[in-house]
Amino acid sequence: MNFLRSLRFKIATSFFVVFTIIASLFNVFYFKAVKDSLIGAYYEKVTAEAQTILTEIDSVNRDPTALPNVNSFQVWHSNAEKSSLIKTQGNFPESFHENFPLLNANMFVPGLEEPSILELDDITYCIVEAALIKGQPDKLTIITTQNNNNAYAQISSLRQSQIYMSITAALISFLVALVVSGWVLKPIKALITQARRIKASEKMERVPVSSANDELTELGLTMNKMIEGIESSIQHQSQFFTSAAHELRTPLANMQAQLDLTEPLSNEAPNTETLSSFRQELQRLKRVVEYFLLMSQLKSDTLSLQLTEFRLDDLVYDVLEKMHFNKDDEPFEFHLEIDPHTDHSIKGDNEKMESILVNLFQNAQKYGDISKPIEFHLKRTNSNLKLFIRNKVSLTKAKNHGNQLGLWICEQLSQKQGFEFSYSNDGGYFNAQINIPFSEHNSQH
């Protein structure tokens, strides 16, 4: 089921790709929202700490020395004339004054500013202000600092965890898709298995049709309709070949009988040669008719076999004796190699095996070169019997070699009996071989 395995993998891969793309887009937006929320909470925390420091300064004395020793911050006093630093606690970065010259006389802004957050390198600054005396321009400014490493390390850790979880989820989705696709494709697998068992014949099986009224149901109905068309075509073809064979047999039999009666009464050489030629053509037509009938039965799978035990060597001698080639045929020499002391019994259809031998001998005679004998070997091995025929091919005769229908019929008849048939043309020689396995009867000898 390479097709189904490939289809399952493609479905799982497609699901994996789609899931990964959608999950990635979702995770990007989700991570941005979470990151913004965490940074906002972080800024609120820093602002709250600055507001707490500002609130804890004595409202009357504004004495920054009474503040707890927490965080790193500065306390500034500002009026319309100048700004002065009155308290520094912790390691307050000097870069703040270099990059943000807000607290000087020239930059003074009357009124209170809203709490603001500034980020410089790895430090977050929070600036909050409070009025010293209501209605006066004097004000107190608190600047706190907070290292960002811990906060952004948490965000980075969250991002890594999200990536790992996304990869794990994608892999799990791929495995789940493989399992689910196998379950989904199970009806198709059953459909393919049944379709592969169906053989072309006059009565063919049908594929199962689902009752779910879905695409598989439509596919099953379509395949059954196609099988019905093939079945009908085979039946018509079989009927044609059978009818044609039977229709031709009768006139050919009558012509054969007339020739048999006429030939002894004709003493003139021309008439004898003509009748002999007619006889040869008649034999050829009869053979073609037999081919038609056999081909019809093979194509429609209606060929019946009568399996019996018989000796193959005896059948070879009988076939050669029955053929008794016409006197006008070229006198071929036969070299037979058959061990008379060996049991050559086989189990098969005697009539079909005779047809195979007749076809092979006639093929060897029809296309053979008379300068070389027709070789026939029948040997017994440990596992089977080997029937081998070989003849040199005439280049002149080979030009009209036909369509090899006889060899195709030999191959089909051999396979029907469980034999292995093969043939080849190598080096100007035709070789045909049949491997016949021993029956249980033969294995006891």
C-alpha positions in Angstrom: 0.0 0.0 0.0 2.7 2.5 -1.0 0.1 4.9 -2.3 -1.8 5.0 1.0 1.4 5.4 3.1 2.4 8.3 0.8 -1.0 9.8 1.1 -1.0 9.5 4.9 2.4 11.2 5.1 1.3 14.0 2.8 -1.9 14.6 4.9 0.1 14.6 8.1 2.8 16.9 6.6 0.1 19.3 5.3 -1.6 19.3 8.7 1.8 19.9 10.3 2.6 22.8 8.0 -0.8 24.4 8.4 -0.8 24.0 12.2 2.8 25.4 12.4 1.9 28.5 10.4 -1.3 29.2 12.3 0.3 28.5 15.7 3.3 30.6 14.8 1.1 33.6 13.9 -1.0 33.1 17.0 2.1 32.8 19.2 3.7 36.0 17.7 0.6 38.1 18.6 0.1 36.3 21.9 3.7 36.8 22.9 3.6 40.5 21.9 0.4 40.9 24.1 2.0 39.1 27.0 5.3 41.0 26.6 3.5 44.4 26.6 1.4 43.3 29.6 4.5 42.3 31.5 6.4 45.5 30.6 3.4 47.6 31.6 3.2 45.8 34.9 6.9 46.3 35.4 6.6 50.0 34.7 3.7 50.3 37.1 5.8 48.6 39.8 8.7 51.0 39.2 6.3 54.0 39.3 4.7 52.7 42.5 8.1 52.4 44.2 9.0 56.0 43.2 5.6 57.2 44.5 6.2 55.4 47.8 9.6 57.0 48.2 8.1 60.4 47.5 5.2 59.8 50.0 7.6 58.6 52.7 9.5 62.0 52.7 8.4 64.1 55.6 5.7 66.4 54.4 7.0 69.3 56.5 10.7 69.0 56.6 11.1 67.1 53.4 14.0 65.4 54.9 15.3 62.8 52.5 17.7 61.4 55.1 14.8 59.7 56.8 14.1 57.5 53.7 14.7 53.7 54.0 17.9 52.5 52.3 16.2 50.8 49.3 16.7 51.1 45.6 18.9 53.6 43.9 17.4 57.1 43.7 18.0 60.8 43.8 16.0 63.6 45.3 16.1 67.0 43.6 14.8 70.4 44.7 13.8 72.7 41.9 12.5 76.3 41.7 12.4 79.0 39.1 16.1 79.8 39.6 17.8 76.4 39.8 17.7 72.7 40.4 19.8 71.2 43.1 20.5 67.6 44.1 19.8 67.1 47.8 20.0 63.3 48.2 21.6 60.4 46.3 21.2 56.8 47.4 22.7 53.7 45.9 24.8 53.5 42.7 23.0 56.0 40.6 24.3 55.9 37.0 26.1 59.1 35.8 24.8 58.5 32.3 21.5 59.9 33.3 22.8 63.4 33.6 24.8 63.1 30.3 21.8 61.9 28.3 18.8 63.5 30.0 19.8 67.0 31.2 16.3 67.7 32.5 17.1 69.1 35.9 18.8 72.4 35.4 17.7 76.0 35.5 17.4 76.4 31.7 15.1 73.3 31.4 12.8 74.2 34.3 9.1 73.7 33.5 6.6 75.3 35.9 4.0 73.0 37.2 4.1 69.3 37.9 4.7 66.7 35.2 3.1 63.3 35.2 5.2 60.3 36.3 7.4 59.3 33.4 9.5 56.2 32.5 12.8 56.4 30.7 15.0 53.4 29.5 18.7 53.7 29.0 20.7 50.6 28.2 19.8 48.1 31.0 18.4 50.7 33.4 14.8 52.0 33.7 14.4 55.4 35.3 11.2 56.7 36.9 10.6 60.4 37.5 7.9 61.6 39.8 7.3 65.2 41.1 5.5 66.8 44.1 5.0 70.5 45.0 6.9 71.7 48.1 4.5 74.6 48.8 1.1 74.9 47.3 1.0 77.8 44.8 4.8 78.1 44.7 7.1 77.0 41.8 9.2 75.0 44.2 8.9 71.2 43.7 10.6 68.0 44.8 11.6 65.4 42.1 12.3 61.7 42.8 14.3 59.8 40.2 14.5 56.0 40.8 16.5 53.4 38.9 15.8 49.7 38.3 17.9 47.2 36.5 16.0 45.6 33.6 18.0 42.3 33.4 15.7 40.3 35.6 12.5 41.5 34.0 13.7 41.0 30.4 15.2 37.6 31.4 11.8 36.5 32.5 10.4 37.6 29.1 13.1 35.8 27.2 12.5 32.7 29.3 8.8 32.9 28.5 9.6 33.3 24.8 11.9 30.2 24.8 9.3 28.2 26.7 6.7 29.3 24.1 9.0 28.2 21.2 9.7 24.8 22.8 6.0 24.3 23.5 5.1 25.2 19.9 7.6 22.8 18.5 6.4 20.0 20.8 2.8 20.7 19.9 3.6 20.7 16.2 5.4 17.3 16.5 2.5 15.9 18.5 0.1 17.2 15.9 2.1 15.5 13.1 1.9 12.1 15.0 -1.7 12.6 15.7 -2.4 13.5 12.1 -0.6 10.2 11.0 -2.8 8.2 13.3 -6.0 10.0 12.4 -5.3 9.9 8.7 -4.7 6.1 8.9 -8.1 5.8 10.5 -9.7 8.1 8.0 -8.1 6.3 5.1 -9.0 2.8 6.4 -12.2 2.6 4.2 -10.1 3.6 1.1 -7.5 0.9 2.1 -10.3 -1.7 2.2 -11.6 -0.4 -1.1 -8.1 -0.8 -2.8 -7.6 -4.2 -1.2 -10.9 -5.4 -2.6 -10.2 -3.8 -6.0 -6.9 -5.6 -6.3 -8.5 -8.9 -5.7 -10.9 -8.4 -8.6 -9.9 -10.3 -11.8 -11.2 -9.6 -15.2 -13.9 -12.3 -16.0 -17.4 -12.6 -17.0 -18.5 -12.6 -13.3 -16.5 -10.0 -11.4 -16.7 -9.1 -7.7 -17.8 -5.7 -6.6 -16.1 -3.3 -4.2 -17.8 -2.5 -0.9 -20.0 0.6 -0.9 -20.3 2.7 2.2 -23.7 3.6 3.6 -22.5 7.0 4.8 -23.6 8.7 1.6 -20.2 10.6 1.3 -17.4 10.8 -1.2 -16.4 7.2 -0.5 -19.9 6.0 -1.3 -19.7 7.8 -4.6 -16.3 6.4 -5.4 -17.5 2.9 -4.6 -20.5 3.3 -6.9 -18.4 4.7 -9.7 -15.9 1.8 -9.5 -18.8 -0.8 -9.4 -20.3 0.9 -12.5 -16.9 0.7 -14.2 -16.5 -3.0 -13.2 -20.0 -3.6 -14.6 -18.9 -2.1 -18.0 -15.7 -4.2 -18.0 -17.7 -7.3 -17.2 -20.2 -6.6 -20.0 -17.4 -6.0 -22.4 -15.7 -9.3 -21.5 -19.0 -11.2 -21.9 -19.6 -9.7 -25.3 -16.0 -10.5 -26.4 -16.3 -14.0 -25.0 -19.6 -14.6 -26.8 -18.1 -13.2 -30.0 -15.0 -15.5 -29.9 -17.0 -18.5 -28.9 -19.7 -18.0 -31.6 -17.0 -17.3 -34.2 -15.1 -20.4 -33.2 -18.1 -22.7 -33.3 -19.4 -21.1 -36.6 -16.0 -21.8 -38.2 -15.5 -25.3 -36.9 -18.4 -26.7 -38.9 -17.4 -25.6 -42.4 -13.8 -26.4 -41.7 -14.8 -29.9 -40.6 -16.8 -30.4 -43.8 -13.9 -29.2 -45.9 -11.5 -31.5 -44.1 -13.9 -34.5 -44.8 -14.2 -33.6 -48.5 -10.4 -33.3 -48.8 -10.0 -36.7 -47.2 -12.5 -38.2 -49.6 -11.2 -36.4 -52.7 -7.4 -36.8 -52.3 -7.3 -40.6 -52.8 -9.3 -40.3 -56.0 -7.0 -37.8 -57.6 -4.0 -39.3 -59.3 -2.7 -36.3 -61.2 0.2 -34.5 -59.7 -1.2 -31.0 -60.0 -4.4 -32.0 -58.2 -2.4 -33.8 -55.5 -0.3 -30.7 -54.9 -3.3 -28.5 -54.8 -5.2 -30.7 -52.4 -2.1 -31.0 -50.2 -1.8 -27.2 -50.1 -5.5 -26.9 -49.3 -4.9 -29.4 -46.5 -2.1 -27.3 -45.0 -4.1 -24.1 -45.1 -7.1 -26.0 -43.6 -5.0 -27.2 -40.7 -3.7 -23.7 -40.2 -7.3 -22.3 -40.1 -8.3 -25.0 -37.7 -5.4 -24.1 -35.4 -6.4 -20.4 -35.6 -10.0 -21.3 -34.6 -8.6 -23.3 -31.7 -6.6 -20.3 -30.7 -9.7 -18.1 -30.8 -11.6 -20.5 -28.6 -8.7 -20.8 -26.1 -8.2 -17.0 -26.1 -11.9 -16.5 -25.4 -11.8 -18.9 -22.5 -8.6 -17.4 -21.1 -9.7 -13.8 -21.4 -13.1 -14.5 -19.7 -11.5 -16.7 -17.1 -13.8 -19.6 -18.1 -11.2 -22.1 -19.0 -11.8 -25.4 -17.1 -9.0 -27.7 -16.2 -9.2 -31.5 -15.7 -6.2 -32.2 -13.5 -5.0 -35.8 -13.6 -1.7 -37.7 -13.1 0.0 -38.7 -16.4 3.5 -39.3 -17.8 4.9 -36.4 -19.7 7.3 -38.4 -21.7 4.5 -40.6 -23.0 2.6 -37.5 -24.0 5.6 -36.2 -25.9 5.8 -39.4 -27.9 2.1 -39.4 -28.6 2.2 -35.8 -29.8 5.1 -36.4 -32.2 3.3 -39.5 -33.5 0.0 -37.7 -34.0 1.6 -34.8 -35.8 3.2 -37.1 -38.4 4.3 -34.0 -40.5 3.0 -33.8 -44.0 5.2 -35.4 -46.7 5.5 -31.9 -48.3 6.8 -30.4 -45.0 10.5 -29.9 -44.7 12.1 -33.0 -43.2 13.3 -31.7 -39.8 15.5 -33.9 -37.6 14.4 -34.2 -34.0 16.9 -34.9 -31.2 15.1 -36.1 -28.2 16.8 -36.4 -24.8 14.5 -38.2 -22.4 15.7 -40.6 -19.7 13.5 -43.7 -20.1 14.4 -44.9 -16.6 13.1 -41.8 -14.9 9.6 -41.3 -13.7 8.2 -38.3 -15.5 4.8 -38.3 -14.0 3.1 -34.9 -13.5 -0.2 -33.6 -12.3 -1.9 -31.4 -14.9 -4.5 -31.2 -17.7 -3.5 -33.7 -20.3 -5.4 -32.0 -23.1 -4.0 -28.5 -22.3 -0.5 -29.9 -22.0 -0.9 -31.5 -25.4 -1.9 -28.2 -26.9 1.3 -26.6 -25.5 3.5 -29.3 -27.0 1.8 -29.1 -30.4 2.2 -25.3 -30.4 5.9 -25.5 -29.5 6.7 -28.2 -32.1 4.7 -26.5 -34.8 6.4 -23.2 -34.0 9.8 -24.8 -34.2 9.0 -26.4 -37.6 7.4 -23.2 -38.9 10.3 -20.9 -38.2 13.1 -23.3 -37.9 16.2 -23.7 -40.1 16.3 -27.2 -41.6 20.1 -27.3 -41.4 19.9 -27.7 -37.6 17.9 -30.3 -35.7 15.1 -29.5 -33.3 16.3 -30.3 -29.8 14.0 -31.5 -27.1 15.1 -32.2 -23.5 13.1 -33.6 -20.6 15.1 -33.7 -17.4 14.2 -34.4 -13.8 15.8 -32.3 -11.0 15.3 -32.4 -7.3 12.4 -30.0 -7.3 10.8 -30.2 -10.7 10.7 -31.4 -14.3 12.3 -29.2 -17.0 10.9 -29.4 -20.5 13.2 -27.6 -23.0 12.9 -27.1 -26.7 15.4 -25.4 -29.0 15.8 -24.8 -32.7 17.8 -22.6 -35.0 15.7 -19.8 -36.5 15.5 -19.3 -40.3 16.2 -15.7 -41.1 13.9 -16.0 -44.2 11.0 -17.5 -42.2 11.5 -15.1 -39.3 10.5 -12.1 -41.4 6.9 -13.4 -41.2 6.9 -14.4 -37.6 3.3 -13.4 -36.8 2.1 -11.9 -33.5 3.2 -14.8 -31.3 -0.3 -15.7 -30.3 0.6 -19.4 -30.0 3.4 -18.6 -27.5 1.0 -16.3 -25.5 -1.5 -19.2 -25.3 1.3 -21.6 -24.2 2.3 -19.2 -21.4 -1.3 -18.8 -20.2 -2.1 -22.5 -20.3 1.1 -23.2 -18.3 0.3 -20.7 -15.7 -3.2 -22.1 -15.3 -1.7 -25.4 -14.4 0.9 -23.9 -12.0 3.9 -24.2 -14.4 6.5 -21.7 -15.3 6.8 -20.9 -19.0 9.6 -18.8 -20.6 11.0 -18.3 -24.1 13.7 -16.2 -25.7 15.6 -15.6 -29.0 19.3 -15.6 -28.4 22.0 -15.8 -31.0 19.7 -16.9 -33.8 18.2 -19.7 -31.7 14.7 -20.0 -30.3 14.5 -21.4 -26.7 11.4 -22.3 -24.8 11.3 -23.9 -21.3 8.6 -25.1 -18.9 9.4 -25.8 -15.3 6.9 -28.2 -13.8 6.9 -28.7 -10.0 6.4 -32.2 -8.6 3.0 -33.2 -7.4 2.7 -35.1 -4.1 2.5 -38.2 -6.1 5.8 -37.5 -7.8 7.5 -36.6 -4.5 6.9 -40.1 -3.2 9.1 -41.7 -6.0 
